[in-house]
Amino acid sequence: MKDQVYQTIMTTAREKGAAYAVLIDPDRKNDHHLATLMENINAAEVDLILVGGSLIMDAGCRQRVAQIKEKARPPVVFFPGGLSQLSPDFDAMLFMSIISGRNPHYLIGEQVIAAPVVRDLDMETIATAYLLIDGGGSSAVQFMSNTTPIPINRVDIALAHALAAQYLGFKMAYLEAGSGAKQAVPEGMVRQVAEATEIPLIVGGGIRTAESARERAEAGATVIVTGTIIEEQADRGLLNDLAAAVHYREQR
């Protein structure tokens, strides 16, 4: 089934309220606790593992992806930071375009380079429009892609981009405040974009508490992503709390 992971995400969101994804950066800085992190993820109700980073500092990326895939219970999906991180061990990839920016390389250039490789790997692709929201700090994505983020108070600009993504035929839109953001994408922005568009929303960046995760799930996010807080703490209790909050329909 070519869209198996996408359909799994949508089914999970319908049944549980939203799907919960953990983002892992496959860089050497995570080697010391990757095994523990994977054990905790598998023990919690995590629905999806996203793997990728804006800057990988060594040549061990593919080896770590294989290690993650070998140990993972949930599907493992590529969150692309560059073609060099692509691996046959992924179950699917977010085939992303940074539509909030105006850098042509990340709008279409990198995608054209990647497309033949993705075809040869016969990998499931989930066409995803990436909207970088200003989370109060200069993120790696902002610097590496030379992208100006959407101001956090400009819901109208975010909404216009999300509508454009829908009309262009993207399967999902990703509202991202950036890795380690000081502020998460506001609940009000998530709600207004979700109400005005028909494509599913992924929301990530700066989500550090169960309450914050639940607010954005209930506001209309289809997928809630946490990354930095989980990599910093690698805590099973926190993972369980976040998953329970995202799966808010199961708590009623």
N, C-alpha and C positions, 0 to 999 in steps of 0.2 A: 504494500500500500504506500504510494508515493508521499502522501501527506499525513503519514501516521502520527508523527510527533505533534504536528499542528492540531490534528483532530483530538489527540489526547489532551492537549492544553485546553481546548475549547470545552471538551467534555468535563474536565476537572473543574473549570470555572463555573459551568452550569450547575454542577452538583454541589460544589463546596463554597461557592461565592467568588473565589479567585484562586489562581494557581500560585504556588510559592516557589520561587527560583533563587538559588544561591549562585553568585558569581565568584568564580575562582580565577585568580590571575596565575597562569602557569609559569611563573618566574622562579628563579632559584631562591628568592627570599622566603618562599613558602615551603621549601624542602623539609625543614625541621618539624613541621606539624601537619604535613599533607595526609599522612596515614591516619592520624587522629581526627583530622577534619572529615575525612571520608567515612570513618566509622560513625561519627556523630551525625553526618548527613543521612547515612543509611538507616540510622536508628530513629530519626525524626521523620515527620510527614512532609518531607521536601519533595516537590513534584517534578523539579527540573534543575539540572545543573548547567549553568552557562560557563564557558571557559574562554578566556581571552583577555588581552591587555594591550594598552597603547604602546608599551615599550618593554620588550623582553631583553634582559641583560646577558643572556648566555645561550648556548646552543642546545640546551636540554628541554626545550619546550615540547617537542613531539614525544619525547620519552615520558614526560609528566602527563601529557594528554592520554597516552596509552595506559599509564598507571591509574589515572582517574577512571577511565573507561572500564578497566579490568575490575575495579573495586565498586563501581557505581551501581546502585539499585535504580535510581531514576534515569531517564534519557539524558544524554550528554550532548549539548548543543553549542556550536561554535559562535562566540560573540566576537566578530572579527576586528582585530586591531591591525591586521596586515596579512598579506597572502602567505608570508613565510610561516605563519602559525597554523595554516590549514593542514589537516591530518585526516587520513581515512578512518580513524577511530571515532570520529564524531557520528552521532546518529542523525544529525541535521545541522543546518546553519541558519542564522539570521542573515539573509542576503540584504545588507543594509546600504542605504544611501543617506548621507548627512544632509537632509533637505533644508535644515535650518541655516546652513552655511551657504556660502557662494563660491567655495573652492571647487572648481570643476573636477579635480582629481578624486575628491571624495563624494562628489555627486554621481559620477559615472566612470571616471578613469580607472580607479582600482577595481571596479566591478567588471569592466571589460577585460582586464588582465586576468581576473580570477575565473571568469565564466567557463573557459575551455577546461580548466583544471577541475572545476566542480562537476562539469559534465562527465569527464573521464572517471571521477570518483563515484558517479551515480548517486550523489548525495541529495537528500531532501533539502529543499530551500524554502525558507519562509521570508517572502519579500517584506522588508521592514523599513519604514521611514523613521529616521533617527532625528529627534528634535532635542538639541542641547539647550537646557534651561540654566540660567545663571543661579548656581547654588551658593554663591557668596565666596567663592575662591577660584583661582585659576586651575582648572582641571587639566589632567594629562591630555584628554581628548581635545580640549580647546587649544592647547599649545601645539600638539602634534599635527592637528588638521588645519590650523590657522583659521579657526571658526569662531565667530563672535556669538556668544550664547544669547538666547532670547531673554530679555529682562524678566525677572521673576514676577513682576507686577503687570506684565503685558499679556493678559489672557487672550486679548484679541489677536495678537500676533501668533501665539501658539495655536489658537483655534483655526486661523486662516491656513497655517501650514498643515495642520491635521486634516482639514477639509481637502486641501490640495493632494495630500497623500491618498485620501479615499478616492478622489476622482481620477487619480493616476493609476489606481488599481492595486496599491499596496495591500497586503494581507493584514498588517499590523502597523501601529505607530508606537514608537518608544519615546516617552517623555523622560529625559535623563538629566539629573542635576549634576552629574559628574562624580567620579570616584572620590570618596571622602568629603563630599559636599558639606558645608556648614548648615545649609537649609535644604530640606527635601522639596520636591515639586509640591506647591501648595495644594491642599485638599480641594480648594475652590477651583483651581485651574483644572485639576483632574475631573471634577464633577462637570464643569461647563463643557470641556472638550468631549467627555463621554456622552453627554446629553445631546450634543449637536452633531456628532459623527456616528457612523455605523461600523467602523472597523475597530477591532479589539485594541486596547491600550496596554502597553507594558510601562510600568512606572518604577524608576530606580534612582539611587543616589541620595545619600543623606538620611535614609530610613534606619533608625537605630533602636527603636522601641516597638513593642507589640502594639501599643496604642496608635502610633504613627502608621504602622502597616495596616491595621484594621481600618483606620479612617480613610485611607486611600483606596483600599479594596471596596469598602462600602460606597465610596464616591463614584465607583464605576470602572476601576482598573481591572483588567482581565488577568494580568500577571503582576505580582509584586516581587521586586528583586532587591536582595540585600547582598553586600559584598564585603566592604571594609570592616564592618563591625563583626562579622563572622570570622574573617581571617585574623582579626586582632584577638578575639576571645576564644574561638574554636570551642564554644560552650554548648553542650547538648541541651541544657535547660533553656538557653536563649533560643536555640533553633526550634525547640518544641513550642515555646511561647509565641514566636513569630508565626510558625505554621498554623497554630490554633487561631491566631488573630486573623490571618489571611483567609482561613477556611471558616469564615464567620457563620455561614449557614448551618454548619454542623453544630454550632454552639447554641442554636435556638431550640 
